[in-house]
Amino acid sequence: MPGFPARGDAVALTQALVAIDSRNPALATDGPGESRCARALGEILASWGFRVELQDCGHGRQNVIARIGRSGARTLLFNGHLDTVGVEGMVHAPWEPAIRGGRIFGRGATDMKAGVAAMCAAAARAADDGLDGEVIVTAVADEEFESIGTRAVLSAGMRADAAIVTEPTRLAVCPAHRGFAWLELVVHGKAAHGSRYDVGVDAIALAALVVAELEKYQQDVLTRASHPLLGRPSLHASFVSGGLGLSTYPDRCSVTFERRTLPGEVAADFTKEVVAACARVRARRPELEVEVKPGFSQEPNDVPVDHPIVRALVRALDGATQPASIEGLACWTDASLLTAAGIPAICFGPGDIALAHAAEEYVMVSEIERATEVLERLASEWFRDAHR
């Protein structure tokens, strides 16, 4: 169709997707969401020969579910998200994906519209060579906030033999990533005039003692834990609020924490760590009165490095003369949800996660092209391997 990227052209498709503002409305108050981007991608993939469905996730949010190849046989799922974060502070135009110096610039270029484009183009190219199976593409909403898109895909009964989530990994194979847990600690004090130390209870000072106790726990305990691909777990204080006036003892202090978890850890572990830290502080300061409020969390991902999908991707990289590197991914992705649902999922895609959400965001054209070649090879060999 006129104006559509040519079939299998991942670079042109990346530019087409980046040109569409798909900021997540949960993160940017004026963000339009992904629906316009989803509709555009759906039309492009239909013109490329995919069987396309737009799935409603609620609140005007949409996923693209596109299939190509022979259904009823072995399956391979390609997953990526269409939403982006906000554009405040960016040093270049966010929706003008020009190519300069071999790079495509724009919000979402690396996180992760290049990955979405590469997986779509790879599936189309692999289908041209004939597929004894089905590649399923899911381009989803809301990964940047609560992953309602991938959750909706799974709730509708999606199943596949394995999955690649094309997050930016610098073309490394990433079978594991950390999870996270959020928690709010509320410390209660007693308001009093600033001169009345005999009456007032300083909630901020008490909260600071708990923060210091958790930092000591991190240095003494968490630094000794380790995962072969991910290193150690971590925690940090993200927000602090409290106080009534310059000459008033604060009656309340809220501290919000994030804990990054390793495979084998769950969010409840962090709650126990905070409760224990409060108990140690209370042993020294009996006036400590707290509420511990667990918040949103996502589980880690961990697929064995000898799993068939990892081995297949490594072979595809070797066959494309791209040396295979197996690494852990620091950030959280929808791969965790897929693996937990019985679809072993690993991350692999163009771009550098260090450029995600950044003031300057770009992706190398050469990485898009290499990722597409590798994913095409993977899709073709995945189905051939089933008959060996």
C-alpha positions as CSV (number, residue, x, y, z in Angstrom):
1,M,0.0,0.0,0.0
2,P,1.3,3.5,-0.8
3,G,3.3,5.0,2.0
4,F,3.8,1.7,3.8
5,P,7.4,0.4,4.5
6,A,8.4,-2.3,2.0
7,R,7.8,-5.8,3.2
8,G,10.6,-6.9,5.5
9,D,12.2,-3.4,5.7
10,A,12.9,-3.1,9.4
11,V,14.7,0.3,9.2
12,A,11.8,2.0,7.4
13,L,9.3,0.4,9.8
14,T,11.3,1.7,12.8
15,Q,11.1,5.2,11.4
16,A,7.4,4.8,10.7
17,L,6.7,3.7,14.3
18,V,9.0,6.3,16.0
19,A,7.2,9.0,14.0
20,I,4.0,8.2,16.0
21,D,3.6,9.6,19.5
22,S,2.7,6.7,21.7
23,R,3.6,8.0,25.2
24,N,2.1,6.0,28.0
25,P,-0.7,8.1,29.6
26,A,0.2,6.6,33.0
27,L,3.6,8.2,32.8
28,A,2.9,11.4,30.7
29,T,-0.4,13.1,31.6
30,D,-0.9,14.2,27.9
31,G,0.3,10.9,26.5
32,P,-2.0,9.6,23.8
33,G,-1.3,5.9,24.4
34,E,-0.5,3.3,21.9
35,S,-3.7,2.9,19.9
36,R,-2.7,5.0,16.9
37,C,0.6,3.2,16.7
38,A,-1.1,-0.1,17.1
39,R,-3.6,0.6,14.3
40,A,-0.8,1.8,12.0
41,L,1.4,-1.3,12.7
42,G,-1.7,-3.6,12.2
43,E,-2.3,-2.1,8.8
44,I,1.3,-2.5,7.7
45,L,1.5,-6.1,8.9
46,A,-1.8,-6.9,7.1
47,S,-0.3,-5.5,3.9
48,W,2.7,-7.8,4.5
49,G,0.5,-10.9,4.7
50,F,0.1,-11.3,8.4
51,R,-3.2,-12.4,9.9
52,V,-3.9,-9.4,12.2
53,E,-6.0,-8.8,15.3
54,L,-6.2,-5.7,17.4
55,Q,-6.9,-6.6,21.0
56,D,-8.6,-4.1,23.4
57,C,-6.8,-3.9,26.7
58,G,-9.3,-1.4,28.2
59,H,-9.2,2.4,28.5
60,G,-8.6,2.8,24.8
61,R,-5.4,0.8,24.9
62,Q,-4.7,-1.8,22.1
63,N,-2.3,-4.6,21.3
64,V,-1.4,-5.9,17.9
65,I,-1.5,-9.7,17.6
66,A,-0.2,-10.8,14.1
67,R,0.4,-14.3,12.9
68,I,2.2,-15.7,9.9
69,G,3.1,-19.2,8.8
70,R,1.2,-22.5,9.4
71,S,-1.0,-22.7,12.5
72,G,-1.3,-25.8,14.5
73,A,2.4,-26.7,14.4
74,R,5.3,-25.5,16.4
75,T,5.1,-21.8,17.5
76,L,7.5,-19.0,18.2
77,L,6.4,-15.8,19.8
78,F,8.0,-12.4,19.2
79,N,7.0,-9.8,21.8
80,G,7.7,-6.1,22.1
81,H,6.0,-3.0,23.5
82,L,4.7,0.1,21.6
83,D,4.4,2.5,24.5
84,T,7.2,5.0,25.4
85,V,8.0,7.3,28.3
86,G,7.7,11.1,28.2
87,V,9.9,13.5,26.3
88,E,10.7,16.1,28.8
89,G,14.3,17.3,28.6
90,M,15.0,15.7,25.2
91,V,17.7,17.4,23.2
92,H,16.3,16.5,19.8
93,A,12.9,16.2,18.2
94,P,11.1,13.2,19.6
95,W,8.9,12.3,16.6
96,E,11.2,13.1,13.7
97,P,13.2,9.8,13.1
98,A,15.8,11.1,10.8
99,I,18.9,9.0,10.1
100,R,22.1,10.9,11.0
101,G,25.5,9.2,11.2
102,G,24.0,5.8,10.9
103,R,21.6,6.3,13.8
104,I,17.8,6.8,14.0
105,F,16.9,9.4,16.6
106,G,13.6,9.7,18.4
107,R,11.7,8.7,21.6
108,G,11.2,5.0,21.5
109,A,13.9,4.4,18.8
110,T,15.9,2.1,21.1
111,D,13.1,1.4,23.6
112,M,11.8,-0.4,21.7
113,K,10.3,0.4,18.3
114,A,13.5,-0.8,16.6
115,G,13.1,-4.2,18.3
116,V,9.4,-4.3,17.3
117,A,10.3,-3.5,13.7
118,A,13.1,-6.1,13.6
119,M,10.9,-8.9,14.9
120,C,8.1,-8.0,12.4
121,A,10.4,-7.8,9.5
122,A,12.2,-11.0,10.5
123,A,8.9,-12.9,10.7
124,A,7.9,-11.7,7.2
125,R,11.2,-12.6,5.7
126,A,11.2,-16.0,7.3
127,A,7.7,-16.7,5.9
128,D,9.0,-15.9,2.4
129,D,11.3,-18.8,2.8
130,G,8.5,-21.1,4.0
131,L,7.7,-21.8,7.7
132,D,6.7,-25.2,9.0
133,G,5.1,-23.5,11.9
134,E,3.7,-20.2,13.0
135,V,5.4,-17.0,14.2
136,I,3.2,-14.9,16.4
137,V,4.0,-11.2,16.8
138,T,2.6,-9.4,19.9
139,A,3.2,-5.6,19.9
140,V,1.7,-4.6,23.2
141,A,0.6,-1.7,25.4
142,D,1.8,-0.4,28.7
143,E,5.0,-2.3,29.4
144,E,6.5,0.9,30.8
145,F,4.0,0.9,33.6
146,E,2.0,-2.2,34.6
147,S,2.1,-4.4,31.5
148,I,-1.6,-4.5,30.9
149,G,-0.8,-5.4,27.3
150,T,1.1,-8.6,27.8
151,R,-1.2,-9.5,30.7
152,A,-4.2,-9.2,28.3
153,V,-2.4,-11.4,25.7
154,L,-1.9,-14.1,28.3
155,S,-5.3,-13.8,29.8
156,A,-6.8,-14.4,26.3
157,G,-5.0,-17.8,26.3
158,M,-1.8,-17.1,24.2
159,R,0.5,-20.1,24.1
160,A,3.8,-20.6,22.3
161,D,6.7,-23.0,22.5
162,A,9.2,-20.1,23.2
163,A,9.4,-16.4,23.0
164,I,11.9,-13.6,22.1
165,V,11.3,-10.2,23.7
166,T,13.1,-7.8,21.5
167,E,14.1,-5.3,24.2
168,P,17.4,-3.4,23.6
169,T,20.3,-5.8,24.6
170,R,23.0,-4.6,22.2
171,L,22.4,-7.9,20.4
172,A,23.4,-9.9,23.5
173,V,21.3,-13.0,24.4
174,C,19.7,-12.2,27.8
175,P,17.9,-15.2,29.4
176,A,17.7,-13.6,32.8
177,H,16.7,-10.2,34.3
178,R,16.0,-8.8,37.7
179,G,12.6,-8.2,39.2
180,F,11.5,-5.3,41.4
181,A,9.3,-4.5,44.4
182,W,8.1,-1.1,45.6
183,L,7.3,-0.3,49.2
184,E,6.3,2.7,51.2
185,L,7.4,3.2,54.8
186,V,5.4,5.7,56.9
187,V,7.0,6.8,60.2
188,H,4.8,8.5,62.7
189,G,6.1,11.2,65.1
190,K,4.5,13.8,67.3
191,A,4.1,17.4,66.2
192,A,5.4,20.0,68.7
193,H,7.0,23.4,68.8
194,G,10.6,23.3,67.6
195,S,11.7,24.3,71.1
196,R,10.0,21.4,72.8
197,Y,12.3,18.5,72.4
198,D,10.7,17.0,75.5
199,V,7.4,16.7,73.7
200,G,8.1,16.4,70.0
201,V,9.0,13.2,68.2
202,D,10.9,13.7,65.0
203,A,9.4,11.4,62.3
204,I,12.1,12.4,59.8
205,A,15.0,11.6,62.0
206,L,13.5,8.2,62.9
207,A,12.9,7.5,59.2
208,A,16.5,8.4,58.5
209,L,17.6,5.7,61.0
210,V,15.6,3.1,59.2
211,V,17.0,4.2,55.8
212,A,20.5,3.9,57.3
213,E,19.7,0.5,58.8
214,L,18.6,-0.7,55.3
215,E,21.7,0.7,53.7
216,K,23.8,-1.2,56.3
217,Y,21.8,-4.4,55.5
218,Q,22.5,-3.8,51.8
219,Q,26.2,-3.5,52.3
220,D,26.5,-6.3,54.8
221,V,24.1,-8.9,53.4
222,L,22.9,-8.1,49.8
223,T,26.4,-7.6,48.5
224,R,27.1,-11.3,49.4
225,A,24.2,-12.6,47.2
226,S,24.8,-13.2,43.6
227,H,23.4,-14.6,40.3
228,P,25.8,-15.8,37.6
229,L,24.4,-13.4,35.0
230,L,22.8,-10.6,37.1
231,G,25.2,-9.9,40.0
232,R,23.7,-8.9,43.3
233,P,20.3,-7.6,44.4
234,S,20.0,-4.0,45.4
235,L,17.7,-1.5,47.1
236,H,17.4,2.3,47.3
237,A,15.2,5.1,48.7
238,S,13.4,6.7,45.9
239,F,11.3,9.5,47.5
240,V,11.2,11.1,50.9
241,S,8.4,13.5,52.1
242,G,7.5,14.9,55.5
243,G,7.5,18.0,57.7
244,L,5.1,20.7,58.8
245,G,7.2,23.8,59.2
246,L,10.7,25.0,60.0
247,S,10.0,25.3,63.7
248,T,7.8,22.3,64.1
249,Y,8.6,18.7,64.9
250,P,7.4,16.6,61.9
251,D,4.6,14.2,62.8
252,R,5.0,12.1,59.7
253,C,7.6,11.0,57.2
254,S,7.1,8.8,54.1
255,V,9.9,7.0,52.4
256,T,9.4,5.0,49.2
257,F,11.8,2.3,48.4
258,E,12.6,0.1,45.4
259,R,14.2,-3.3,45.8
260,R,15.6,-5.1,42.7
261,T,15.2,-8.8,43.1
262,L,17.1,-11.8,41.8
263,P,15.6,-15.1,40.6
264,G,14.5,-17.0,43.7
265,E,13.5,-13.8,45.5
266,V,9.9,-12.5,45.8
267,A,8.4,-9.2,46.8
268,A,7.4,-10.5,50.2
269,D,11.1,-11.0,51.0
270,F,11.6,-7.2,50.8
271,T,8.7,-6.6,53.1
272,K,10.3,-8.9,55.7
273,E,13.7,-7.1,55.3
274,V,12.1,-3.7,56.0
275,V,10.1,-5.0,59.0
276,A,13.3,-6.5,60.4
277,A,15.2,-3.3,59.9
278,C,12.5,-1.4,61.8
279,A,12.7,-3.9,64.6
280,R,16.5,-3.3,65.0
281,V,16.0,0.5,65.0
282,R,13.1,0.1,67.5
283,A,15.4,-1.8,69.9
284,R,17.4,1.4,70.1
285,R,14.6,3.9,69.7
286,P,11.4,2.5,71.3
287,E,9.4,5.5,70.1
288,L,9.6,4.3,66.5
289,E,6.1,3.8,65.1
290,V,5.8,2.7,61.5
291,E,3.5,1.4,58.8
292,V,5.0,-0.8,56.1
293,K,3.0,-0.7,52.9
294,P,4.0,-3.1,50.1
295,G,3.4,-1.8,46.6
296,F,3.6,-2.9,43.0
297,S,6.1,-5.6,42.1
298,Q,7.2,-7.7,39.2
299,E,9.0,-11.0,39.3
300,P,12.5,-11.7,37.9
301,N,13.1,-13.8,34.8
302,D,15.4,-16.8,34.5
303,V,15.6,-19.2,31.6
304,P,18.4,-21.8,31.8
305,V,21.3,-21.0,29.4
306,D,21.0,-24.5,28.0
307,H,17.3,-24.2,27.1
308,P,16.5,-24.9,23.4
309,I,15.5,-21.3,22.7
310,V,18.8,-20.0,24.1
311,R,20.8,-22.5,22.1
312,A,18.8,-21.8,19.0
313,L,19.4,-18.0,19.3
314,V,23.1,-18.5,19.9
315,R,23.3,-20.7,16.8
316,A,21.5,-18.0,14.8
317,L,23.9,-15.4,16.0
318,D,26.9,-17.5,15.1
319,G,25.5,-18.2,11.7
320,A,25.1,-14.4,11.1
321,T,28.7,-13.9,12.0
322,Q,27.6,-11.9,15.1
323,P,29.5,-13.4,18.1
324,A,27.0,-14.6,20.7
325,S,27.2,-13.1,24.1
326,I,25.1,-14.4,26.9
327,E,24.4,-11.7,29.6
328,G,21.9,-10.7,32.2
329,L,19.6,-7.7,31.7
330,A,19.5,-5.3,34.6
331,C,16.0,-3.9,33.8
332,W,12.6,-5.7,34.1
333,T,10.7,-6.8,30.9
334,D,7.6,-8.6,29.9
335,A,9.7,-11.7,29.5
336,S,9.1,-12.5,33.1
337,L,5.3,-12.7,32.6
338,L,5.7,-14.9,29.5
339,T,8.0,-17.3,31.3
340,A,5.8,-17.5,34.3
341,A,2.9,-18.4,32.0
342,G,4.8,-21.3,30.6
343,I,6.3,-19.6,27.5
344,P,10.1,-19.6,28.1
345,A,11.1,-16.0,27.1
346,I,14.5,-14.5,26.6
347,C,15.5,-10.9,25.5
348,F,17.4,-10.0,22.4
349,G,17.2,-6.9,20.3
350,P,18.9,-3.8,18.8
351,G,19.8,-0.8,20.8
352,D,21.4,0.0,24.2
353,I,19.2,0.1,27.4
354,A,21.5,2.9,28.6
355,L,19.8,5.1,25.9
356,A,16.3,4.2,27.0
357,H,14.3,7.1,28.5
358,A,17.3,9.4,27.9
359,A,17.6,13.0,26.8
360,E,19.2,11.7,23.6
361,E,17.7,8.4,22.3
362,Y,18.8,6.7,19.2
363,V,19.5,3.2,17.7
364,M,22.1,2.2,15.2
365,V,20.8,1.2,11.8
366,S,23.4,-1.5,11.6
367,E,22.0,-3.1,14.8
368,I,18.5,-3.1,13.4
369,E,19.7,-4.9,10.3
370,R,21.7,-7.4,12.2
371,A,18.9,-8.1,14.6
372,T,16.5,-8.7,11.8
373,E,18.9,-11.1,10.1
374,V,19.4,-13.1,13.3
375,L,15.7,-13.3,14.1
376,E,14.9,-14.4,10.6
377,R,17.5,-17.1,10.8
378,L,16.2,-18.1,14.3
379,A,12.6,-18.3,13.0
380,S,13.6,-20.5,10.1
381,E,15.8,-22.8,12.1
382,W,13.4,-23.1,15.1
383,F,10.9,-24.9,13.0
384,R,13.4,-27.1,11.2
385,D,14.9,-28.1,14.6
386,A,11.5,-29.5,15.6
387,H,12.0,-32.3,12.9
388,R,15.6,-33.2,13.8
